[in-house]
């Protein structure tokens, strides 16, 4: 015998269950498609071809980066940028210094310092010092000082120290800020903001909307599948038994 909910109709022969399942599918489609549209408007995928950002980002990995203005970038952010002095292709590095900062390496403990504050960097490749070569730099106003997480295998601000901008890159060169790793599957996850930079003036940036977008897409998919499954399940429950 069917339930009272299944027998109740809306006046046009449709049961309450079928109406609700239709609404679930409609809402699911809105969330699912809306999430993808939202993501397409503010995010771009990039492939990181080298291991200069290992182990944070493996060579060949795909990342999702939020399109932001360079003025929004803070210390600790992993950014996608393009600078003609560095090369013709977009590059991915971590911001360790902003305009006015004094960046140097290394302390007796092998740590990077920013304005004299030692920075713990647990994301670095290996257990050695924060840089195999010592350096000091004063970051010009409106510029960013960038390093790879694999310091012994990264061509970054350290190799451009003799350039006019002391190895730094203009904030205007920034195209996006990496918010998440999308591939390979074993590395999928949201990029965390380094806690050590939060104690410095300006703090760290806030994550983009990658998590609510993901939630919208997943919730939409669940509603679509659940709503679509109602019809076959309802027919199976109400099928006369021999």
Phi and psi restraints in degrees (value plus and minus 20) as a CYANA .aco file:
   2 UNK   PHI     -98.1   -58.1
   2 UNK   PSI     138.0   178.0
   3 UNK   PHI     -96.2   -56.2
   3 UNK   PSI     145.6   185.6
   4 UNK   PHI     -84.3   -44.3
   4 UNK   PSI     -52.2   -12.2
   5 UNK   PHI     -85.1   -45.1
   5 UNK   PSI     -60.4   -20.4
   6 UNK   PHI     -90.6   -50.6
   6 UNK   PSI     -52.9   -12.9
   7 UNK   PHI     -96.6   -56.6
   7 UNK   PSI     -49.2    -9.2
   8 UNK   PHI     -87.8   -47.8
   8 UNK   PSI     112.4   152.4
   9 UNK   PHI    -137.6   -97.6
   9 UNK   PSI     149.7   189.7
  10 UNK   PHI    -118.7   -78.7
  10 UNK   PSI      -5.1    34.9
  11 UNK   PHI      74.1   114.1
  11 UNK   PSI     -30.0    10.0
  12 UNK   PHI    -140.3  -100.3
  12 UNK   PSI      -0.1    39.9
  13 UNK   PHI      67.3   107.3
  13 UNK   PSI     -18.6    21.4
  14 UNK   PHI    -116.4   -76.4
  14 UNK   PSI     117.2   157.2
  15 UNK   PHI     -96.9   -56.9
  15 UNK   PSI     139.6   179.6
  16 UNK   PHI     -79.1   -39.1
  16 UNK   PSI     -59.0   -19.0
  17 UNK   PHI     -80.7   -40.7
  17 UNK   PSI     -62.1   -22.1
  18 UNK   PHI     -88.5   -48.5
  18 UNK   PSI     -55.1   -15.1
  19 UNK   PHI     -84.3   -44.3
  19 UNK   PSI     -66.5   -26.5
  20 UNK   PHI     -84.6   -44.6
  20 UNK   PSI     -57.7   -17.7
  21 UNK   PHI     -85.7   -45.7
  21 UNK   PSI     -57.1   -17.1
  22 UNK   PHI     -84.9   -44.9
  22 UNK   PSI     -60.8   -20.8
  23 UNK   PHI     -84.6   -44.6
  23 UNK   PSI     -58.4   -18.4
  24 UNK   PHI     -82.7   -42.7
  24 UNK   PSI     -63.0   -23.0
  25 UNK   PHI     -84.7   -44.7
  25 UNK   PSI     -62.4   -22.4
  26 UNK   PHI     -83.3   -43.3
  26 UNK   PSI     -66.1   -26.1
  27 UNK   PHI     -84.5   -44.5
  27 UNK   PSI     -60.1   -20.1
  28 UNK   PHI     -81.0   -41.0
  28 UNK   PSI     -62.6   -22.6
  29 UNK   PHI     -82.4   -42.4
  29 UNK   PSI     -60.7   -20.7
  30 UNK   PHI     -83.2   -43.2
  30 UNK   PSI     -64.8   -24.8
  31 UNK   PHI     -87.5   -47.5
  31 UNK   PSI     -64.8   -24.8
  32 UNK   PHI     -83.5   -43.5
  32 UNK   PSI     -72.8   -32.8
  33 UNK   PHI     -90.0   -50.0
  33 UNK   PSI     -58.4   -18.4
  34 UNK   PHI     -81.6   -41.6
  34 UNK   PSI     -58.9   -18.9
  35 UNK   PHI     -82.1   -42.1
  35 UNK   PSI     -62.9   -22.9
  36 UNK   PHI     -87.6   -47.6
  36 UNK   PSI     -60.1   -20.1
  37 UNK   PHI     -84.7   -44.7
  37 UNK   PSI     -64.3   -24.3
  38 UNK   PHI     -77.6   -37.6
  38 UNK   PSI     -66.5   -26.5
  39 UNK   PHI     -83.7   -43.7
  39 UNK   PSI     -60.8   -20.8
  40 UNK   PHI     -84.6   -44.6
  40 UNK   PSI     -48.8    -8.8
  41 UNK   PHI     -95.2   -55.2
  41 UNK   PSI     -52.8   -12.8
  42 UNK   PHI    -139.4   -99.4
  42 UNK   PSI     -27.4    12.6
  43 UNK   PHI    -142.0  -102.0
  43 UNK   PSI     134.0   174.0
  44 UNK   PHI    -156.5  -116.5
  44 UNK   PSI     122.3   162.3
  45 UNK   PHI    -106.9   -66.9
  45 UNK   PSI     125.2   165.2
  46 UNK   PHI    -156.5  -116.5
  46 UNK   PSI     131.6   171.6
  47 UNK   PHI    -128.5   -88.5
  47 UNK   PSI     111.5   151.5
  48 UNK   PHI    -118.1   -78.1
  48 UNK   PSI      87.9   127.9
  49 UNK   PHI     -99.7   -59.7
  49 UNK   PSI     -41.2    -1.2
  50 UNK   PHI    -132.3   -92.3
  50 UNK   PSI     155.1   195.1
  51 UNK   PHI    -119.6   -79.6
  51 UNK   PSI       1.0    41.0
  52 UNK   PHI     -86.3   -46.3
  52 UNK   PSI     -38.5     1.5
  53 UNK   PHI    -128.8   -88.8
  53 UNK   PSI      -8.2    31.8
  54 UNK   PHI     -88.1   -48.1
  54 UNK   PSI     128.4   168.4
  55 UNK   PHI    -107.7   -67.7
  55 UNK   PSI     -20.0    20.0
  56 UNK   PHI     -80.1   -40.1
  56 UNK   PSI     -65.5   -25.5
  57 UNK   PHI    -152.7  -112.7
  57 UNK   PSI      96.9   136.9
  58 UNK   PHI     -94.6   -54.6
  58 UNK   PSI     134.5   174.5
  59 UNK   PHI     -81.4   -41.4
  59 UNK   PSI     114.6   154.6
  60 UNK   PHI      66.2   106.2
  60 UNK   PSI     -22.3    17.7
  61 UNK   PHI     -92.7   -52.7
  61 UNK   PSI     132.4   172.4
  62 UNK   PHI    -122.6   -82.6
  62 UNK   PSI     113.6   153.6
  63 UNK   PHI    -143.1  -103.1
  63 UNK   PSI     137.6   177.6
  64 UNK   PHI    -130.5   -90.5
  64 UNK   PSI     101.8   141.8
  65 UNK   PHI    -141.1  -101.1
  65 UNK   PSI     114.8   154.8
  66 UNK   PHI    -103.1   -63.1
  66 UNK   PSI     111.0   151.0
  67 UNK   PHI     -93.2   -53.2
  67 UNK   PSI      92.8   132.8
  68 UNK   PHI    -152.6  -112.6
  68 UNK   PSI     142.2   182.2
  69 UNK   PHI    -100.3   -60.3
  69 UNK   PSI     126.2   166.2
  70 UNK   PHI     -78.4   -38.4
  70 UNK   PSI     -45.2    -5.2
  71 UNK   PHI     -88.5   -48.5
  71 UNK   PSI     -36.5     3.5
  72 UNK   PHI    -106.8   -66.8
  72 UNK   PSI     -27.4    12.6
  73 UNK   PHI     -95.7   -55.7
  73 UNK   PSI     118.3   158.3
  74 UNK   PHI    -144.1  -104.1
  74 UNK   PSI     146.7   186.7
  75 UNK   PHI     -79.4   -39.4
  75 UNK   PSI     121.3   161.3
  76 UNK   PHI      74.2   114.2
  76 UNK   PSI     -37.7     2.3
  77 UNK   PHI     -88.1   -48.1
  77 UNK   PSI     123.9   163.9
  78 UNK   PHI    -118.4   -78.4
  78 UNK   PSI     101.1   141.1
  79 UNK   PHI    -141.7  -101.7
  79 UNK   PSI     135.6   175.6
  80 UNK   PHI    -123.4   -83.4
  80 UNK   PSI     106.6   146.6
  81 UNK   PHI    -163.4  -123.4
  81 UNK   PSI     145.3   185.3
  82 UNK   PHI    -159.6  -119.6
  82 UNK   PSI     101.8   141.8
  83 UNK   PHI    -155.9  -115.9
  83 UNK   PSI     108.0   148.0
  84 UNK   PHI     -81.8   -41.8
  84 UNK   PSI     -48.8    -8.8
  85 UNK   PHI     -88.5   -48.5
  85 UNK   PSI     -52.6   -12.6
  86 UNK   PHI    -106.8   -66.8
  86 UNK   PSI     -42.2    -2.2
  87 UNK   PHI     127.7   167.7
  87 UNK   PSI     155.5   195.5
  88 UNK   PHI    -107.8   -67.8
  88 UNK   PSI     -35.1     4.9
  89 UNK   PHI    -125.2   -85.2
  89 UNK   PSI     135.2   175.2
  90 UNK   PHI     -81.1   -41.1
  90 UNK   PSI     124.3   164.3
  91 UNK   PHI    -144.7  -104.7
  91 UNK   PSI     137.9   177.9
  92 UNK   PHI    -142.7  -102.7
  92 UNK   PSI     101.1   141.1
  93 UNK   PHI    -164.9  -124.9
  93 UNK   PSI     150.2   190.2
  94 UNK   PHI    -121.6   -81.6
  94 UNK   PSI     115.4   155.4
  95 UNK   PHI     -99.8   -59.8
  95 UNK   PSI     101.9   141.9
  96 UNK   PHI    -134.8   -94.8
  96 UNK   PSI     -31.7     8.3
  97 UNK   PHI    -169.4  -129.4
  97 UNK   PSI     126.6   166.6
  98 UNK   PHI    -141.0  -101.0
  98 UNK   PSI     156.0   196.0
  99 UNK   PHI     -70.4   -30.4
  99 UNK   PSI     108.8   148.8
 100 UNK   PHI      75.0   115.0
 100 UNK   PSI     -34.5     5.5
 101 UNK   PHI     -94.2   -54.2
 101 UNK   PSI     130.2   170.2
 102 UNK   PHI    -129.6   -89.6
 102 UNK   PSI      92.1   132.1
 103 UNK   PHI    -128.0   -88.0
 103 UNK   PSI     111.9   151.9
 104 UNK   PHI    -168.9  -128.9
 104 UNK   PSI     143.5   183.5
 105 UNK   PHI    -177.1  -137.1
 105 UNK   PSI     118.5   158.5
 106 UNK   PHI    -152.1  -112.1
 106 UNK   PSI     141.8   181.8
 107 UNK   PHI     -95.8   -55.8
 107 UNK   PSI     157.4   197.4
 108 UNK   PHI     -81.3   -41.3
 108 UNK   PSI     -46.1    -6.1
 109 UNK   PHI    -107.0   -67.0
 109 UNK   PSI     -18.1    21.9
 110 UNK   PHI      60.9   100.9
 110 UNK   PSI       2.8    42.8
 111 UNK   PHI    -118.5   -78.5
 111 UNK   PSI     131.0   171.0
 112 UNK   PHI     -94.1   -54.1
 112 UNK   PSI     126.1   166.1
 113 UNK   PHI    -144.5  -104.5
 113 UNK   PSI     123.9   163.9
 114 UNK   PHI    -144.7  -104.7
 114 UNK   PSI      95.4   135.4
 115 UNK   PHI      34.8    74.8
 115 UNK   PSI      16.1    56.1
 116 UNK   PHI      65.9   105.9
 116 UNK   PSI     -26.6    13.4
 117 UNK   PHI    -111.1   -71.1
 117 UNK   PSI      99.9   139.9
 118 UNK   PHI     -85.7   -45.7
 118 UNK   PSI     118.5   158.5
 119 UNK   PHI    -134.2   -94.2
 119 UNK   PSI      96.7   136.7
 120 UNK   PHI     -97.2   -57.2
 120 UNK   PSI     106.9   146.9
 121 UNK   PHI    -145.6  -105.6
 121 UNK   PSI      60.8   100.8
 122 UNK   PHI     -88.3   -48.3
 122 UNK   PSI     -31.6     8.4
 123 UNK   PHI    -104.4   -64.4
 123 UNK   PSI     -23.9    16.1
 124 UNK   PHI     -91.4   -51.4
 124 UNK   PSI     133.2   173.2
 125 UNK   PHI     -94.1   -54.1
 125 UNK   PSI     108.3   148.3
 126 UNK   PHI      60.0   100.0
 126 UNK   PSI    -199.3  -159.3
 127 UNK   PHI    -133.3   -93.3
 127 UNK   PSI      -7.0    33.0
 128 UNK   PHI    -102.1   -62.1
 128 UNK   PSI    -186.9  -146.9
 129 UNK   PHI     -86.7   -46.7
 129 UNK   PSI     145.2   185.2
 130 UNK   PHI     -85.4   -45.4
 130 UNK   PSI     -35.6     4.4
 131 UNK   PHI    -176.6  -136.6
 131 UNK   PSI     115.5   155.5
 132 UNK   PHI     -90.1   -50.1
 132 UNK   PSI     -35.9     4.1
 133 UNK   PHI    -143.9  -103.9
 133 UNK   PSI     120.3   160.3
 134 UNK   PHI     -96.5   -56.5
 134 UNK   PSI     133.3   173.3
 135 UNK   PHI    -181.3  -141.3
 135 UNK   PSI     140.5   180.5
 136 UNK   PHI    -159.7  -119.7
 136 UNK   PSI     121.9   161.9
 137 UNK   PHI    -172.7  -132.7
 137 UNK   PSI     123.1   163.1
 138 UNK   PHI    -127.9   -87.9
 138 UNK   PSI     100.4   140.4
 139 UNK   PHI    -102.7   -62.7
 139 UNK   PSI     101.7   141.7
 140 UNK   PHI     -84.9   -44.9
 140 UNK   PSI     138.2   178.2
 141 UNK   PHI     -79.2   -39.2
 141 UNK   PSI     119.5   159.5
 142 UNK   PHI      57.0    97.0
 142 UNK   PSI     -10.8    29.2
 143 UNK   PHI    -136.9   -96.9
 143 UNK   PSI     147.8   187.8
 144 UNK   PHI    -150.2  -110.2
 144 UNK   PSI     120.4   160.4
 145 UNK   PHI    -123.4   -83.4
 145 UNK   PSI     104.8   144.8
 146 UNK   PHI    -142.9  -102.9
 146 UNK   PSI     115.2   155.2
 147 UNK   PHI    -152.7  -112.7
 147 UNK   PSI     131.2   171.2
 148 UNK   PHI    -103.9   -63.9
 148 UNK   PSI     138.3   178.3
 149 UNK   PHI     -97.6   -57.6
 149 UNK   PSI     -41.8    -1.8
 150 UNK   PHI    -117.0   -77.0
 150 UNK   PSI      61.3   101.3
 151 UNK   PHI     -82.3   -42.3
 151 UNK   PSI     -46.1    -6.1
 152 UNK   PHI    -105.0   -65.0
 152 UNK   PSI     -23.1    16.9
 153 UNK   PHI    -161.2  -121.2
 153 UNK   PSI      22.7    62.7
 154 UNK   PHI    -154.8  -114.8
 154 UNK   PSI     106.2   146.2
 155 UNK   PHI    -110.9   -70.9
 155 UNK   PSI      83.9   123.9
 156 UNK   PHI    -157.2  -117.2
 156 UNK   PSI    -172.9  -132.9
 157 UNK   PHI     -78.3   -38.3
 157 UNK   PSI     -45.5    -5.5
 158 UNK   PHI     -84.3   -44.3
 158 UNK   PSI     -52.9   -12.9
 159 UNK   PHI    -105.8   -65.8
 159 UNK   PSI     -22.8    17.2
 160 UNK   PHI    -135.3   -95.3
 160 UNK   PSI      -2.1    37.9
 161 UNK   PHI     -81.2   -41.2
 161 UNK   PSI     -46.3    -6.3
 162 UNK   PHI    -107.6   -67.6
 162 UNK   PSI     -22.3    17.7
 163 UNK   PHI     -90.6   -50.6
 163 UNK   PSI     150.0   190.0
 164 UNK   PHI     -80.0   -40.0
 164 UNK   PSI     -51.1   -11.1
 165 UNK   PHI    -119.9   -79.9
 165 UNK   PSI      -1.8    38.2
 166 UNK   PHI      36.5    76.5
 166 UNK   PSI      20.5    60.5
 167 UNK   PHI      64.7   104.7
 167 UNK   PSI     -22.4    17.6
 168 UNK   PHI    -110.2   -70.2
 168 UNK   PSI     146.3   186.3
 169 UNK   PHI    -145.3  -105.3
 169 UNK   PSI     122.8   162.8
 170 UNK   PHI     -85.0   -45.0
 170 UNK   PSI     124.4   164.4
 171 UNK   PHI     -78.0   -38.0
 171 UNK   PSI     -49.6    -9.6
 172 UNK   PHI     -87.0   -47.0
 172 UNK   PSI     -37.4     2.6
 173 UNK   PHI     -98.0   -58.0
 173 UNK   PSI     -33.3     6.7
 174 UNK   PHI     -93.0   -53.0
 174 UNK   PSI     109.8   149.8
 175 UNK   PHI    -120.3   -80.3
 175 UNK   PSI     -53.3   -13.3
 176 UNK   PHI    -185.5  -145.5
 176 UNK   PSI     144.1   184.1
 177 UNK   PHI    -136.5   -96.5
 177 UNK   PSI     107.7   147.7
 178 UNK   PHI     -90.4   -50.4
 178 UNK   PSI     104.9   144.9
 179 UNK   PHI    -128.4   -88.4
 179 UNK   PSI     -45.4    -5.4
 180 UNK   PHI    -178.4  -138.4
 180 UNK   PSI     137.1   177.1
 181 UNK   PHI    -118.7   -78.7
 181 UNK   PSI     111.8   151.8
 182 UNK   PHI    -130.9   -90.9
 182 UNK   PSI     -37.7     2.3
 183 UNK   PHI    -180.1  -140.1
 183 UNK   PSI     122.0   162.0
 184 UNK   PHI     -93.0   -53.0
 184 UNK   PSI     147.0   187.0
 185 UNK   PHI     -78.0   -38.0
 185 UNK   PSI     -55.2   -15.2
 186 UNK   PHI     -87.1   -47.1
 186 UNK   PSI     -35.6     4.4
 187 UNK   PHI    -129.7   -89.7
 187 UNK   PSI     -16.3    23.7
 188 UNK   PHI     -78.2   -38.2
 188 UNK   PSI     111.6   151.6
 189 UNK   PHI     148.4   188.4
 189 UNK   PSI     146.6   186.6
 190 UNK   PHI    -102.8   -62.8
 190 UNK   PSI     120.2   160.2
 191 UNK   PHI     -93.6   -53.6
 191 UNK   PSI     108.8   148.8
 192 UNK   PHI    -108.6   -68.6
 192 UNK   PSI     124.6   164.6
 193 UNK   PHI    -102.2   -62.2
 193 UNK   PSI     108.9   148.9
 194 UNK   PHI     -82.6   -42.6
 194 UNK   PSI     108.1   148.1
 195 UNK   PHI     -85.5   -45.5
 195 UNK   PSI     -51.6   -11.6
 196 UNK   PHI     -82.4   -42.4
 196 UNK   PSI     -50.9   -10.9
 197 UNK   PHI     -99.8   -59.8
 197 UNK   PSI     -34.9     5.1
 198 UNK   PHI     -88.4   -48.4
 198 UNK   PSI     -40.3    -0.3
 199 UNK   PHI    -101.9   -61.9
 199 UNK   PSI     -31.2     8.8
 200 UNK   PHI    -105.9   -65.9
 200 UNK   PSI     135.6   175.6
 201 UNK   PHI     -74.2   -34.2
 201 UNK   PSI     114.4   154.4
 202 UNK   PHI      75.1   115.1
 202 UNK   PSI     -41.5    -1.5
 203 UNK   PHI      38.9    78.9
 203 UNK   PSI    -174.6  -134.6
 204 UNK   PHI    -131.5   -91.5
 204 UNK   PSI     145.0   185.0
 205 UNK   PHI     -97.3   -57.3
 205 UNK   PSI     141.4   181.4
 206 UNK   PHI    -110.5   -70.5
 206 UNK   PSI     122.2   162.2
 207 UNK   PHI     -80.8   -40.8
 207 UNK   PSI     130.8   170.8
 208 UNK   PHI     -94.9   -54.9
 208 UNK   PSI    -195.6  -155.6
 209 UNK   PHI    -103.2   -63.2
 209 UNK   PSI       9.7    49.7
 210 UNK   PHI     -82.8   -42.8
 210 UNK   PSI     -56.1   -16.1
 211 UNK   PHI     -90.5   -50.5
 211 UNK   PSI     -68.1   -28.1
 212 UNK   PHI     -83.6   -43.6
 212 UNK   PSI     -51.5   -11.5
 213 UNK   PHI     -85.1   -45.1
 213 UNK   PSI     -65.8   -25.8
 214 UNK   PHI     -81.4   -41.4
 214 UNK   PSI     -61.9   -21.9
 215 UNK   PHI     -81.5   -41.5
 215 UNK   PSI     -61.9   -21.9
 216 UNK   PHI     -82.8   -42.8
 216 UNK   PSI     -63.6   -23.6
 217 UNK   PHI     -85.6   -45.6
 217 UNK   PSI     -64.9   -24.9
 218 UNK   PHI     -86.1   -46.1
 218 UNK   PSI     -65.0   -25.0
 219 UNK   PHI     -81.9   -41.9
 219 UNK   PSI     -59.9   -19.9
 220 UNK   PHI     -82.0   -42.0
 220 UNK   PSI     -63.1   -23.1
 221 UNK   PHI     -83.4   -43.4
 221 UNK   PSI     -60.9   -20.9
 222 UNK   PHI     -84.0   -44.0
 222 UNK   PSI     -63.8   -23.8
 223 UNK   PHI     -84.7   -44.7
 223 UNK   PSI     -60.6   -20.6
 224 UNK   PHI     -83.0   -43.0
 224 UNK   PSI     -68.0   -28.0
 225 UNK   PHI     -86.1   -46.1
 225 UNK   PSI     -61.9   -21.9
 226 UNK   PHI     -85.1   -45.1
 226 UNK   PSI     -64.5   -24.5
 227 UNK   PHI     -85.7   -45.7
 227 UNK   PSI     -60.6   -20.6
 228 UNK   PHI     -88.1   -48.1
 228 UNK   PSI     -48.8    -8.8
 229 UNK   PHI     -99.3   -59.3
 229 UNK   PSI     -34.9     5.1
 230 UNK   PHI     -80.8   -40.8
 230 UNK   PSI     -66.5   -26.5
 231 UNK   PHI     -76.2   -36.2
 231 UNK   PSI     -76.5   -36.5
 232 UNK   PHI     -78.9   -38.9
 232 UNK   PSI     -58.7   -18.7
 233 UNK   PHI     -87.6   -47.6
 233 UNK   PSI     -61.0   -21.0
 234 UNK   PHI     -84.9   -44.9
 234 UNK   PSI     -61.7   -21.7
 235 UNK   PHI     -85.0   -45.0
 235 UNK   PSI     -55.6   -15.6
 236 UNK   PHI     -87.8   -47.8
 236 UNK   PSI     -57.8   -17.8
 237 UNK   PHI     -90.4   -50.4
 237 UNK   PSI     -53.0   -13.0
 238 UNK   PHI    -113.7   -73.7
 238 UNK   PSI     -21.0    19.0
 239 UNK   PHI     -85.7   -45.7
 239 UNK   PSI     109.3   149.3
 240 UNK   PHI     -79.2   -39.2
 240 UNK   PSI     118.5   158.5
 241 UNK   PHI    -110.6   -70.6
 241 UNK   PSI     125.5   165.5
